Amino acid sequence: MSQTVAPPREIRVSKDRAVLTVVGPQEGEHSFSAEMLRVLSPSAEVQGHSPEQRVTVGGKRNVKIADVRPVGNYAIRIVFDDHHDSGLYSWAYLAQLASEHETRWQSYLDELTQKGLSR
């Protein structure tokens, strides 16, 4: 996504490390479960290099956020407790996830069902 999005005012990780909250530059705040961020990682490992290569990641219901690291002023790298850390979550990608939250999550749940995988 080539859209430029201003950095958030604040990024918080919940005490239990299960939720990332992003407070937008102007309005609103959006919370994302660690599970959602992990299974929808923008990494090539998950997204592949084309839609046909996309991987459905199951078994991450209890994944936690181990660390959040800034990448310049355009993204964060989220390190999960399963050691996945190759996705760069740009502000634009997080904004897209926020606006498509319900649709993306339902699509993921449908893919799990179709492939016989569990959360």
Secondary structure, DSSP 8 states (H G I E B T S, - for coil): --------SEEEE-TTS-EEEEE-SSS-EEEEEHHHHHHT--SHHHH-SSGGG-----S-TT--EEEEEEETTTEEEEEETTS----EEEHHHHHHHHHTHHHHHHHHHHHHHHHT---
